[in-house]
Amino acid sequence: MEFSESIDVPCEPDAAWRAISHPEQVLGLLPGVSLNPLTLRVPAGPVRLTCSGSLTSSADEINRRATWTIDGGDAGRRTSVHLEMSLAPAKTARNGLTRVTVDGQARISGALAKVRPRASIYAYTSVEAGVILFLNELGQAFAAALRRAVE
């Protein structure tokens, strides 16, 4: 499933770039995340996902675009997670805020993918609903961590 998000961060573009080009600085501020080894604990509706995995990243200094890839799974191998994200700050700040765009895709299988939506307002399959719940929870925490990373 593809996702796209914009996060307004209270800093100049250079500070936003420094944060996103060093993912450990941002991920280390996420609640439920430890870095050695990489472990994510994310609530997603009725499911609490804890998975361990790896992080790879690259930073294109010229185009100011960072790429993060997270691969992991839970201890029982019932759930697997693959996230690819491309992050880029705006070239200029507006009213003291720099917009950081986050585009990517997520592949999640296993227990989280079987989460059923609570209401029929979701026009998604149960797999998509589980991914949406996971990305929503992770996205909110990520935006808060990114804002803290640039303070």
N, CA, C and O atoms as a GROMACS GRO file, in nm:
protein
  604
    1MET      N    1   0.084  -0.116   0.000
    1MET     CA    2   0.000   0.000   0.000
    1MET      C    3   0.089   0.124   0.000
    1MET      O    4   0.185   0.132   0.077
    2GLU      N    5   0.058   0.218  -0.085
    2GLU     CA    6   0.135   0.342  -0.092
    2GLU      C    7   0.078   0.443   0.006
    2GLU      O    8  -0.041   0.442   0.037
    3PHE      N    9   0.164   0.531   0.055
    3PHE     CA   10   0.120   0.637   0.144
    3PHE      C   11   0.197   0.764   0.113
    3PHE      O   12   0.306   0.762   0.057
    4SER      N   13   0.137   0.875   0.151
    4SER     CA   14   0.199   1.006   0.131
    4SER      C   15   0.153   1.096   0.244
    4SER      O   16   0.034   1.098   0.279
    5GLU      N   17   0.245   1.169   0.301
    5GLU     CA   18   0.215   1.254   0.416
    5GLU      C   19   0.300   1.379   0.408
    5GLU      O   20   0.412   1.376   0.357
    6SER      N   21   0.246   1.489   0.458
    6SER     CA   22   0.324   1.612   0.473
    6SER      C   23   0.324   1.649   0.620
    6SER      O   24   0.219   1.648   0.686
    7ILE      N   25   0.440   1.683   0.670
    7ILE     CA   26   0.455   1.717   0.812
    7ILE      C   27   0.518   1.856   0.820
    7ILE      O   28   0.627   1.878   0.766
    8ASP      N   29   0.452   1.948   0.887
    8ASP     CA   30   0.508   2.082   0.908
    8ASP      C   31   0.593   2.079   1.033
    8ASP      O   32   0.545   2.046   1.142
    9VAL      N   33   0.719   2.115   1.017
    9VAL     CA   34   0.816   2.107   1.126
    9VAL      C   35   0.864   2.248   1.159
    9VAL      O   36   0.898   2.324   1.068
   10PRO      N   37   0.866   2.286   1.288
   10PRO     CA   38   0.903   2.422   1.326
   10PRO      C   39   1.055   2.446   1.322
   10PRO      O   40   1.120   2.452   1.426
   11CYS      N   41   1.108   2.459   1.201
   11CYS     CA   42   1.252   2.480   1.186
   11CYS      C   43   1.280   2.528   1.044
   11CYS      O   44   1.191   2.535   0.960
   12GLU      N   45   1.405   2.559   1.020
   12GLU     CA   46   1.450   2.595   0.886
   12GLU      C   47   1.477   2.466   0.807
   12GLU      O   48   1.498   2.361   0.868
   13PRO      N   49   1.477   2.472   0.674
   13PRO     CA   50   1.499   2.352   0.593
   13PRO      C   51   1.629   2.278   0.625
   13PRO      O   52   1.632   2.155   0.620
   14ASP      N   53   1.736   2.350   0.659
   14ASP     CA   54   1.864   2.284   0.691
   14ASP      C   55   1.850   2.193   0.813
   14ASP      O   56   1.906   2.083   0.815
   15ALA      N   57   1.778   2.238   0.914
   15ALA     CA   58   1.759   2.157   1.035
   15ALA      C   59   1.673   2.035   1.004
   15ALA      O   60   1.699   1.926   1.055
   16ALA      N   61   1.570   2.052   0.922
   16ALA     CA   62   1.486   1.938   0.883
   16ALA      C   63   1.569   1.836   0.806
   16ALA      O   64   1.556   1.716   0.827
   17TRP      N   65   1.654   1.886   0.716
   17TRP     CA   66   1.739   1.794   0.638
   17TRP      C   67   1.835   1.717   0.729
   17TRP      O   68   1.852   1.596   0.712
   18ARG      N   69   1.895   1.784   0.824
   18ARG     CA   70   1.986   1.714   0.916
   18ARG      C   71   1.914   1.601   0.989
   18ARG      O   72   1.970   1.493   1.009
   19ALA      N   73   1.791   1.627   1.029
   19ALA     CA   74   1.715   1.524   1.102
   19ALA      C   75   1.680   1.406   1.013
   19ALA      O   76   1.700   1.291   1.052
   20ILE      N   77   1.627   1.432   0.894
   20ILE     CA   78   1.582   1.320   0.811
   20ILE      C   79   1.698   1.246   0.744
   20ILE      O   80   1.682   1.131   0.702
   21SER      N   81   1.813   1.310   0.735
   21SER     CA   82   1.927   1.239   0.676
   21SER      C   83   1.999   1.151   0.778
   21SER      O   84   2.092   1.078   0.743
   22HIS      N   85   1.956   1.156   0.903
   22HIS     CA   86   2.009   1.071   1.010
   22HIS      C   87   1.890   1.006   1.081
   22HIS      O   88   1.848   1.054   1.186
   23PRO      N   89   1.835   0.900   1.026
   23PRO     CA   90   1.711   0.843   1.080
   23PRO      C   91   1.719   0.800   1.226
   23PRO      O   92   1.618   0.800   1.296
   24GLU      N   93   1.838   0.765   1.273
   24GLU     CA   94   1.850   0.724   1.414
   24GLU      C   95   1.808   0.837   1.507
   24GLU      O   96   1.752   0.811   1.614
   25GLN      N   97   1.833   0.962   1.467
   25GLN     CA   98   1.795   1.076   1.550
   25GLN      C   99   1.645   1.086   1.566
   25GLN      O  100   1.596   1.122   1.673
   26VAL      N  101   1.570   1.055   1.460
   26VAL     CA  102   1.424   1.064   1.464
   26VAL      C  103   1.366   0.937   1.524
   26VAL      O  104   1.282   0.944   1.614
   27LEU      N  105   1.410   0.822   1.476
   27LEU     CA  106   1.355   0.696   1.525
   27LEU      C  107   1.379   0.677   1.674
   27LEU      O  108   1.296   0.619   1.744
   28GLY      N  109   1.492   0.726   1.722
   28GLY     CA  110   1.523   0.714   1.863
   28GLY      C  111   1.427   0.792   1.952
   28GLY      O  112   1.420   0.768   2.072
   29LEU      N  113   1.352   0.885   1.894
   29LEU     CA  114   1.254   0.964   1.969
   29LEU      C  115   1.113   0.907   1.962
   29LEU      O  116   1.023   0.958   2.028
   30LEU      N  117   1.094   0.803   1.882
   30LEU     CA  118   0.962   0.741   1.872
   30LEU      C  119   0.934   0.657   1.996
   30LEU      O  120   1.020   0.579   2.037
   31PRO      N  121   0.817   0.672   2.056
   31PRO     CA  122   0.784   0.586   2.169
   31PRO      C  123   0.780   0.440   2.124
   31PRO      O  124   0.726   0.410   2.018
   32GLY      N  125   0.836   0.353   2.202
   32GLY     CA  126   0.831   0.211   2.170
   32GLY      C  127   0.935   0.165   2.069
   32GLY      O  128   0.928   0.052   2.021
   33VAL      N  129   1.032   0.250   2.036
   33VAL     CA  130   1.135   0.212   1.941
   33VAL      C  131   1.270   0.208   2.012
   33VAL      O  132   1.307   0.301   2.083
   34SER      N  133   1.342   0.099   1.991
   34SER     CA  134   1.481   0.093   2.035
   34SER      C  135   1.565   0.066   1.910
   34SER      O  136   1.517   0.005   1.815
   35LEU      N  137   1.689   0.110   1.913
   35LEU     CA  138   1.770   0.106   1.792
   35LEU      C  139   1.868  -0.009   1.782
   35LEU      O  140   1.905  -0.047   1.671
   36ASN      N  141   1.911  -0.067   1.893
   36ASN     CA  142   2.012  -0.173   1.886
   36ASN      C  143   1.965  -0.298   1.958
   36ASN      O  144   1.988  -0.307   2.079
   37PRO      N  145   1.904  -0.392   1.894
   37PRO     CA  146   1.863  -0.394   1.754
   37PRO      C  147   1.736  -0.313   1.735
   37PRO      O  148   1.668  -0.279   1.831
   38LEU      N  149   1.705  -0.281   1.609
   38LEU     CA  150   1.586  -0.204   1.579
   38LEU      C  151   1.462  -0.283   1.621
   38LEU      O  152   1.439  -0.393   1.572
   39THR      N  153   1.384  -0.225   1.711
   39THR     CA  154   1.260  -0.287   1.757
   39THR      C  155   1.152  -0.181   1.757
   39THR      O  156   1.170  -0.072   1.811
   40LEU      N  157   1.038  -0.213   1.697
   40LEU     CA  158   0.923  -0.123   1.692
   40LEU      C  159   0.810  -0.185   1.773
   40LEU      O  160   0.781  -0.304   1.759
   41ARG      N  161   0.747  -0.104   1.857
   41ARG     CA  162   0.626  -0.146   1.929
   41ARG      C  163   0.519  -0.046   1.893
   41ARG      O  164   0.522   0.068   1.940
   42VAL      N  165   0.424  -0.088   1.810
   42VAL     CA  166   0.322   0.004   1.759
   42VAL      C  167   0.184  -0.055   1.782
   42VAL      O  168   0.157  -0.168   1.741
   43PRO      N  169   0.094   0.022   1.850
   43PRO     CA  170  -0.043  -0.026   1.860
   43PRO      C  171  -0.115   0.002   1.728
   43PRO      O  172  -0.095   0.108   1.668
   44ALA      N  173  -0.196  -0.091   1.683
   44ALA     CA  174  -0.275  -0.074   1.562
   44ALA      C  175  -0.413  -0.131   1.587
   44ALA      O  176  -0.438  -0.249   1.562
   45GLY      N  177  -0.502  -0.048   1.637
   45GLY     CA  178  -0.635  -0.098   1.673
   45GLY      C  179  -0.621  -0.198   1.786
   45GLY      O  180  -0.558  -0.168   1.887
   46PRO      N  181  -0.680  -0.316   1.771
   46PRO     CA  182  -0.674  -0.416   1.878
   46PRO      C  183  -0.542  -0.492   1.883
   46PRO      O  184  -0.520  -0.569   1.977
   47VAL      N  185  -0.455  -0.472   1.786
   47VAL     CA  186  -0.329  -0.545   1.778
   47VAL      C  187  -0.215  -0.458   1.828
   47VAL      O  188  -0.207  -0.340   1.793
   48ARG      N  189  -0.128  -0.514   1.908
   48ARG     CA  190  -0.006  -0.446   1.951
   48ARG      C  191   0.108  -0.517   1.881
   48ARG      O  192   0.140  -0.632   1.913
   49LEU      N  193   0.170  -0.449   1.786
   49LEU     CA  194   0.275  -0.511   1.706
   49LEU      C  195   0.411  -0.479   1.767
   49LEU      O  196   0.443  -0.362   1.791
   50THR      N  197   0.489  -0.581   1.791
   50THR     CA  198   0.628  -0.565   1.831
   50THR      C  199   0.711  -0.644   1.731
   50THR      O  200   0.698  -0.766   1.721
   51CYS      N  201   0.794  -0.573   1.657
   51CYS     CA  202   0.877  -0.644   1.559
   51CYS      C  203   1.020  -0.594   1.566
   51CYS      O  204   1.046  -0.478   1.597
   52SER      N  205   1.109  -0.684   1.535
   52SER     CA  206   1.251  -0.652   1.528
   52SER      C  207   1.294  -0.660   1.384
   52SER      O  208   1.238  -0.738   1.306
   53GLY      N  209   1.393  -0.580   1.348
   53GLY     CA  210   1.435  -0.584   1.209
   53GLY      C  211   1.556  -0.499   1.183
   53GLY      O  212   1.642  -0.480   1.270
   54SER      N  213   1.562  -0.450   1.061
   54SER     CA  214   1.678  -0.372   1.019
   54SER      C  215   1.634  -0.243   0.953
   54SER      O  216   1.523  -0.231   0.899
   55LEU      N  217   1.724  -0.147   0.959
   55LEU     CA  218   1.704  -0.018   0.896
   55LEU      C  219   1.820   0.007   0.802
   55LEU      O  220   1.936  -0.005   0.841
   56THR      N  221   1.789   0.043   0.679
   56THR     CA  222   1.892   0.091   0.587
   56THR      C  223   1.848   0.228   0.542
   56THR      O  224   1.729   0.255   0.527
   57SER      N  225   1.944   0.315   0.520
   57SER     CA  226   1.910   0.450   0.478
   57SER      C  227   2.016   0.504   0.384
   57SER      O  228   2.130   0.460   0.382
   58SER      N  229   1.973   0.602   0.306
   58SER     CA  230   2.067   0.674   0.221
   58SER      C  231   2.021   0.818   0.215
   58SER      O  232   1.903   0.849   0.236
   59ALA      N  233   2.115   0.906   0.187
   59ALA     CA  234   2.085   1.049   0.182
   59ALA      C  235   2.147   1.109   0.056
   59ALA      O  236   2.268   1.101   0.036
   60ASP      N  237   2.064   1.167  -0.027
   60ASP     CA  238   2.108   1.235  -0.148
   60ASP      C  239   2.124   1.383  -0.113
   60ASP      O  240   2.027   1.460  -0.116
   61GLU      N  241   2.245   1.421  -0.081
   61GLU     CA  242   2.274   1.558  -0.035
   61GLU      C  243   2.238   1.663  -0.140
   61GLU      O  244   2.187   1.770  -0.105
   62ILE      N  245   2.262   1.634  -0.266
   62ILE     CA  246   2.236   1.732  -0.372
   62ILE      C  247   2.087   1.760  -0.386
   62ILE      O  248   2.046   1.876  -0.391
   63ASN      N  249   2.006   1.654  -0.393
   63ASN     CA  250   1.861   1.671  -0.410
   63ASN      C  251   1.785   1.677  -0.278
   63ASN      O  252   1.663   1.694  -0.276
   64ARG      N  253   1.857   1.663  -0.168
   64ARG     CA  254   1.798   1.664  -0.035
   64ARG      C  255   1.679   1.571  -0.024
   64ARG      O  256   1.567   1.612   0.006
   65ARG      N  257   1.706   1.445  -0.051
   65ARG     CA  258   1.605   1.341  -0.038
   65ARG      C  259   1.670   1.224   0.035
   65ARG      O  260   1.775   1.174  -0.004
   66ALA      N  261   1.605   1.182   0.142
   66ALA     CA  262   1.653   1.067   0.219
   66ALA      C  263   1.561   0.948   0.194
   66ALA      O  264   1.441   0.965   0.174
   67THR      N  265   1.619   0.830   0.196
   67THR     CA  266   1.540   0.708   0.178
   67THR      C  267   1.567   0.617   0.297
   67THR      O  268   1.681   0.590   0.333
   68TRP      N  269   1.459   0.570   0.357
   68TRP     CA  270   1.468   0.477   0.469
   68TRP      C  271   1.395   0.349   0.431
   68TRP      O  272   1.288   0.354   0.372
   69THR      N  273   1.454   0.236   0.464
   69THR     CA  274   1.388   0.107   0.445
   69THR      C  275   1.394   0.031   0.577
   69THR      O  276   1.501   0.013   0.635
   70ILE      N  277   1.278  -0.013   0.622
   70ILE     CA  278   1.268  -0.090   0.746
   70ILE      C  279   1.207  -0.225   0.713
   70ILE      O  280   1.100  -0.232   0.654
   71ASP      N  281   1.277  -0.331   0.750
   71ASP     CA  282   1.228  -0.467   0.733
   71ASP      C  283   1.229  -0.536   0.868
   71ASP      O  284   1.325  -0.524   0.943
   72GLY      N  285   1.122  -0.607   0.898
   72GLY     CA  286   1.120  -0.676   1.026
   72GLY      C  287   1.002  -0.769   1.039
   72GLY      O  288   0.921  -0.785   0.947
   73GLY      N  289   0.995  -0.830   1.154
   73GLY     CA  290   0.885  -0.921   1.185
   73GLY      C  291   0.879  -0.946   1.334
   73GLY      O  292   0.972  -0.914   1.408
   74ASP      N  293   0.767  -1.002   1.377
   74ASP     CA  294   0.755  -1.032   1.520
   74ASP      C  295   0.829  -1.162   1.552
   74ASP      O  296   0.870  -1.235   1.462
   75ALA      N  297   0.846  -1.187   1.679
   75ALA     CA  298   0.926  -1.302   1.723
   75ALA      C  299   0.870  -1.434   1.673
   75ALA      O  300   0.947  -1.525   1.642
   76GLY      N  301   0.738  -1.446   1.665
   76GLY     CA  302   0.677  -1.571   1.619
   76GLY      C  303   0.665  -1.579   1.468
   76GLY      O  304   0.609  -1.675   1.415
   77ARG      N  305   0.716  -1.478   1.399
   77ARG     CA  306   0.708  -1.472   1.253
   77ARG      C  307   0.564  -1.478   1.202
   77ARG      O  308   0.538  -1.528   1.092
   78ARG      N  309   0.471  -1.427   1.286
   78ARG     CA  310   0.332  -1.422   1.241
   78ARG      C  311   0.303  -1.296   1.162
   78ARG      O  312   0.207  -1.291   1.086
   79THR      N  313   0.386  -1.194   1.180
   79THR     CA  314   0.367  -1.066   1.111
   79THR      C  315   0.500  -1.023   1.052
   79THR      O  316   0.604  -1.032   1.117
   80SER      N  317   0.497  -0.976   0.929
   80SER     CA  318   0.617  -0.917   0.871
   80SER      C  319   0.584  -0.776   0.822
   80SER      O  320   0.472  -0.749   0.779
   81VAL      N  321   0.683  -0.689   0.830
   81VAL     CA  322   0.665  -0.548   0.794
   81VAL      C  323   0.779  -0.508   0.702
   81VAL      O  324   0.895  -0.538   0.728
   82HIS      N  325   0.744  -0.439   0.595
   82HIS     CA  326   0.843  -0.380   0.505
   82HIS      C  327   0.794  -0.238   0.475
   82HIS      O  328   0.687  -0.219   0.418
   83LEU      N  329   0.873  -0.139   0.514
   83LEU     CA  330   0.841   0.001   0.489
   83LEU      C  331   0.952   0.064   0.408
   83LEU      O  332   1.070   0.048   0.440
   84GLU      N  333   0.917   0.133   0.303
   84GLU     CA  334   1.011   0.213   0.226
   84GLU      C  335   0.960   0.356   0.227
   84GLU      O  336   0.844   0.381   0.193
   85MET      N  337   1.045   0.449   0.267
   85MET     CA  338   1.004   0.588   0.275
   85MET      C  339   1.106   0.678   0.208
   85MET      O  340   1.227   0.657   0.219
   86SER      N  341   1.055   0.777   0.138
   86SER     CA  342   1.138   0.882   0.080
   86SER      C  343   1.097   1.011   0.149
   86SER      O  344   0.979   1.047   0.148
   87LEU      N  345   1.193   1.081   0.207
   87LEU     CA  346   1.164   1.202   0.284
   87LEU      C  347   1.239   1.320   0.224
   87LEU      O  348   1.356   1.307   0.188
   88ALA      N  349   1.171   1.434   0.213
   88ALA     CA  350   1.236   1.552   0.156
   88ALA      C  351   1.178   1.678   0.220
   88ALA      O  352   1.056   1.694   0.230
   89PRO      N  353   1.266   1.769   0.264
   89PRO     CA  354   1.216   1.896   0.319
   89PRO      C  355   1.192   1.996   0.205
   89PRO      O  356   1.255   1.988   0.100
   90ALA      N  357   1.100   2.089   0.228
   90ALA     CA  358   1.080   2.198   0.133
   90ALA      C  359   1.207   2.281   0.126
   90ALA      O  360   1.289   2.278   0.219
   91LYS      N  361   1.225   2.355   0.018
   91LYS     CA  362   1.347   2.435   0.002
   91LYS      C  363   1.345   2.561   0.088
   91LYS      O  364   1.451   2.614   0.122
   92THR      N  365   1.226   2.608   0.124
   92THR     CA  366   1.214   2.728   0.207
   92THR      C  367   1.112   2.703   0.317
   92THR      O  368   1.020   2.623   0.303
   93ALA      N  369   1.130   2.775   0.427
   93ALA     CA  370   1.035   2.769   0.537
   93ALA      C  371   0.927   2.874   0.513
   93ALA      O  372   0.949   2.976   0.448
   94ARG      N  373   0.810   2.846   0.567
   94ARG     CA  374   0.699   2.941   0.557
   94ARG      C  375   0.641   2.960   0.696
   94ARG      O  376   0.598   2.864   0.760
   95ASN      N  377   0.641   3.084   0.742
   95ASN     CA  378   0.593   3.115   0.877
   95ASN      C  379   0.664   3.032   0.984
   95ASN      O  380   0.603   2.988   1.081
   96GLY      N  381   0.794   3.010   0.964
   96GLY     CA  382   0.874   2.936   1.061
   96GLY      C  383   0.859   2.786   1.053
   96GLY      O  384   0.913   2.714   1.137
   97LEU      N  385   0.786   2.737   0.952
   97LEU     CA  386   0.764   2.593   0.938
   97LEU      C  387   0.821   2.542   0.807
   97LEU      O  388   0.807   2.606   0.703
   98THR      N  389   0.886   2.428   0.812
   98THR     CA  390   0.935   2.361   0.692
   98THR      C  391   0.849   2.238   0.670
   98THR      O  392   0.836   2.155   0.761
   99ARG      N  393   0.793   2.225   0.554
   99ARG     CA  394   0.712   2.107   0.521
   99ARG      C  395   0.804   1.994   0.475
   99ARG      O  396   0.883   2.011   0.382
  100VAL      N  397   0.791   1.880   0.540
  100VAL     CA  398   0.864   1.761   0.502
  100VAL      C  399   0.764   1.664   0.439
  100VAL      O  400   0.664   1.629   0.501
  101THR      N  401   0.792   1.621   0.317
  101THR     CA  402   0.704   1.525   0.253
  101THR      C  403   0.761   1.385   0.274
  101THR      O  404   0.882   1.363   0.267
  102VAL      N  405   0.672   1.293   0.300
  102VAL     CA  406   0.707   1.153   0.322
  102VAL      C  407   0.621   1.070   0.227
  102VAL      O  408   0.498   1.067   0.239
  103ASP      N  409   0.685   1.005   0.132
  103ASP     CA  410   0.616   0.918   0.038
  103ASP      C  411   0.674   0.778   0.053
  103ASP      O  412   0.793   0.762   0.078
  104GLY      N  413   0.589   0.679   0.039
  104GLY     CA  414   0.643   0.545   0.050
  104GLY      C  415   0.542   0.437   0.026
  104GLY      O  416   0.432   0.461  -0.024
  105GLN      N  417   0.582   0.318   0.063
  105GLN     CA  418   0.494   0.204   0.053
  105GLN      C  419   0.518   0.111   0.170
  105GLN      O  420   0.628   0.102   0.224
  106ALA      N  421   0.411   0.041   0.206
  106ALA     CA  422   0.418  -0.052   0.318
  106ALA      C  423   0.362  -0.187   0.273
  106ALA      O  424   0.261  -0.194   0.205
  107ARG      N  425   0.432  -0.292   0.314
  107ARG     CA  426   0.382  -0.428   0.295
  107ARG      C  427   0.381  -0.493   0.432
  107ARG      O  428   0.484  -0.507   0.497
  108ILE      N  429   0.264  -0.533   0.473
  108ILE     CA  430   0.248  -0.597   0.604
  108ILE      C  431   0.170  -0.724   0.584
  108ILE      O  432   0.067  -0.725   0.516
  109SER      N  433   0.217  -0.831   0.644
  109SER     CA  434   0.145  -0.958   0.633
  109SER      C  435   0.136  -1.020   0.772
  109SER      O  436   0.208  -0.980   0.864
  110GLY      N  437   0.048  -1.115   0.786
  110GLY     CA  438   0.034  -1.185   0.914
  110GLY      C  439  -0.078  -1.130   0.998
  110GLY      O  440  -0.180  -1.085   0.946
  111ALA      N  441  -0.062  -1.135   1.131
  111ALA     CA  442  -0.168  -1.100   1.225
  111ALA      C  443  -0.221  -0.959   1.202
  111ALA      O  444  -0.342  -0.938   1.204
  112LEU      N  445  -0.133  -0.863   1.180
  112LEU     CA  446  -0.179  -0.725   1.160
  112LEU      C  447  -0.261  -0.713   1.033
  112LEU      O  448  -0.357  -0.636   1.029
  113ALA      N  449  -0.226  -0.788   0.932
  113ALA     CA  450  -0.300  -0.781   0.806
  113ALA      C  451  -0.441  -0.838   0.820
  113ALA      O  452  -0.526  -0.815   0.734
  114LYS      N  453  -0.467  -0.912   0.929
  114LYS     CA  454  -0.600  -0.971   0.947
  114LYS      C  455  -0.691  -0.887   1.035
  114LYS      O  456  -0.802  -0.930   1.066
  115VAL      N  457  -0.646  -0.769   1.075
  115VAL     CA  458  -0.730  -0.681   1.156
  115VAL      C  459  -0.852  -0.641   1.074
  115VAL      O  460  -0.840  -0.599   0.959
  116ARG      N  461  -0.968  -0.656   1.133
  116ARG     CA  462  -1.092  -0.619   1.064
  116ARG      C  463  -1.130  -0.477   1.103
  116ARG      O  464  -1.118  -0.439   1.219
  117PRO      N  465  -1.177  -0.398   1.006
  117PRO     CA  466  -1.222  -0.264   1.039
  117PRO      C  467  -1.346  -0.271   1.129
  117PRO      O  468  -1.427  -0.363   1.117
  118ARG      N  469  -1.359  -0.174   1.220
  118ARG     CA  470  -1.472  -0.174   1.312
  118ARG      C  471  -1.604  -0.138   1.245
  118ARG      O  472  -1.709  -0.188   1.283
  119ALA      N  473  -1.598  -0.053   1.146
  119ALA     CA  474  -1.720  -0.007   1.081
  119ALA      C  475  -1.706  -0.015   0.931
  119ALA      O  476  -1.595  -0.027   0.878
  120SER      N  477  -1.816  -0.008   0.865
  120SER     CA  478  -1.812  -0.019   0.719
  120SER      C  479  -1.771   0.112   0.653
  120SER      O  480  -1.776   0.123   0.530
  121ILE      N  481  -1.728   0.212   0.734
  121ILE     CA  482  -1.682   0.337   0.673
  121ILE      C  483  -1.554   0.316   0.595
  121ILE      O  484  -1.519   0.397   0.509
  122TYR      N  485  -1.483   0.207   0.625
  122TYR     CA  486  -1.362   0.175   0.551
  122TYR      C  487  -1.400   0.108   0.420
  122TYR      O  488  -1.471   0.007   0.419
  123ALA      N  489  -1.354   0.163   0.312
  123ALA     CA  490  -1.377   0.100   0.181
  123ALA      C  491  -1.254   0.020   0.144
  123ALA      O  492  -1.207   0.026   0.030
  124TYR      N  493  -1.201  -0.053   0.240
  124TYR     CA  494  -1.077  -0.126   0.221
  124TYR      C  495  -1.097  -0.271   0.257
  124TYR      O  496  -1.191  -0.306   0.328
  125THR      N  497  -1.009  -0.355   0.209
  125THR     CA  498  -1.008  -0.493   0.253
  125THR      C  499  -0.954  -0.497   0.396
  125THR      O  500  -0.902  -0.397   0.445
  126SER      N  501  -0.966  -0.609   0.460
  126SER     CA  502  -0.914  -0.619   0.597
  126SER      C  503  -0.764  -0.600   0.599
  126SER      O  504  -0.710  -0.544   0.695
  127VAL      N  505  -0.693  -0.647   0.494
  127VAL     CA  506  -0.548  -0.628   0.489
  127VAL      C  507  -0.516  -0.479   0.483
  127VAL      O  508  -0.430  -0.431   0.557
  128GLU      N  509  -0.585  -0.406   0.397
  128GLU     CA  510  -0.560  -0.262   0.387
  128GLU      C  511  -0.597  -0.191   0.517
  128GLU      O  512  -0.528  -0.098   0.558
  129ALA      N  513  -0.705  -0.234   0.582
  129ALA     CA  514  -0.745  -0.171   0.707
  129ALA      C  515  -0.637  -0.188   0.813
  129ALA      O  516  -0.608  -0.093   0.886
  130GLY      N  517  -0.578  -0.307   0.822
  130GLY     CA  518  -0.470  -0.329   0.918
  130GLY      C  519  -0.350  -0.242   0.889
  130GLY      O  520  -0.289  -0.186   0.980
  131VAL      N  521  -0.315  -0.230   0.763
  131VAL     CA  522  -0.202  -0.145   0.723
  131VAL      C  523  -0.233   0.001   0.755
  131VAL      O  524  -0.147   0.073   0.805
  132ILE      N  525  -0.355   0.044   0.727
  132ILE     CA  526  -0.394   0.183   0.754
  132ILE      C  527  -0.387   0.213   0.904
  132ILE      O  528  -0.336   0.317   0.944
  133LEU      N  529  -0.437   0.122   0.987
  133LEU     CA  530  -0.428   0.142   1.131
  133LEU      C  531  -0.283   0.154   1.176
  133LEU      O  532  -0.248   0.243   1.254
  134PHE      N  533  -0.198   0.064   1.125
  134PHE     CA  534  -0.056   0.065   1.159
  134PHE      C  535   0.010   0.196   1.115
  134PHE      O  536   0.080   0.260   1.193
  135LEU      N  537  -0.013   0.236   0.989
  135LEU     CA  538   0.050   0.357   0.936
  135LEU      C  539  -0.002   0.481   1.007
  135LEU      O  540   0.074   0.576   1.029
  136ASN      N  541  -0.129   0.483   1.044
  136ASN     CA  542  -0.184   0.598   1.115
  136ASN      C  543  -0.116   0.615   1.251
  136ASN      O  544  -0.074   0.725   1.286
  137GLU      N  545  -0.107   0.506   1.326
  137GLU     CA  546  -0.042   0.512   1.458
  137GLU      C  547   0.106   0.550   1.444
  137GLU      O  548   0.155   0.636   1.517
  138LEU      N  549   0.174   0.486   1.351
  138LEU     CA  550   0.316   0.514   1.331
  138LEU      C  551   0.336   0.655   1.278
  138LEU      O  552   0.429   0.724   1.320
  139GLY      N  553   0.250   0.699   1.187
  139GLY     CA  554   0.262   0.833   1.128
  139GLY      C  555   0.248   0.944   1.231
  139GLY      O  556   0.323   1.041   1.228
  140GLN      N  557   0.152   0.930   1.321
  140GLN     CA  558   0.134   1.031   1.425
  140GLN      C  559   0.256   1.038   1.516
  140GLN      O  560   0.303   1.146   1.550
  141ALA      N  561   0.305   0.923   1.556
  141ALA     CA  562   0.424   0.919   1.643
  141ALA      C  563   0.546   0.972   1.569
  141ALA      O  564   0.628   1.043   1.628
  142PHE      N  565   0.559   0.940   1.440
  142PHE     CA  566   0.672   0.986   1.360
  142PHE      C  567   0.672   1.138   1.348
  142PHE      O  568   0.777   1.202   1.364
  143ALA      N  569   0.556   1.197   1.322
  143ALA     CA  570   0.548   1.344   1.308
  143ALA      C  571   0.591   1.411   1.439
  143ALA      O  572   0.665   1.509   1.436
  144ALA      N  573   0.546   1.359   1.552
  144ALA     CA  574   0.585   1.416   1.681
  144ALA      C  575   0.735   1.400   1.704
  144ALA      O  576   0.800   1.493   1.753
  145ALA      N  577   0.790   1.285   1.669
  145ALA     CA  578   0.935   1.261   1.688
  145ALA      C  579   1.017   1.352   1.599
  145ALA      O  580   1.120   1.404   1.643
  146LEU      N  581   0.974   1.372   1.475
  146LEU     CA  582   1.046   1.460   1.385
  146LEU      C  583   1.047   1.604   1.438
  146LEU      O  584   1.148   1.673   1.430
  147ARG      N  585   0.935   1.647   1.491
  147ARG     CA  586   0.928   1.782   1.550
  147ARG      C  587   1.023   1.794   1.669
  147ARG      O  588   1.090   1.897   1.686
  148ARG      N  589   1.030   1.690   1.752
  148ARG     CA  590   1.122   1.693   1.866
  148ARG      C  591   1.268   1.689   1.820
  148ARG      O  592   1.355   1.750   1.882
  149ALA      N  593   1.295   1.617   1.712
  149ALA     CA  594   1.433   1.602   1.664
  149ALA      C  595   1.494   1.734   1.618
  149ALA      O  596   1.616   1.750   1.620
  150VAL      N  597   1.412   1.828   1.575
  150VAL     CA  598   1.464   1.955   1.524
  150VAL      C  599   1.464   2.065   1.630
  150VAL      O  600   1.507   2.177   1.603
  151GLU      N  601   1.415   2.034   1.748
  151GLU     CA  602   1.412   2.136   1.855
  151GLU      C  603   1.552   2.167   1.907
  151GLU      O  604   1.568   2.250   1.996
   0.00000   0.00000   0.00000
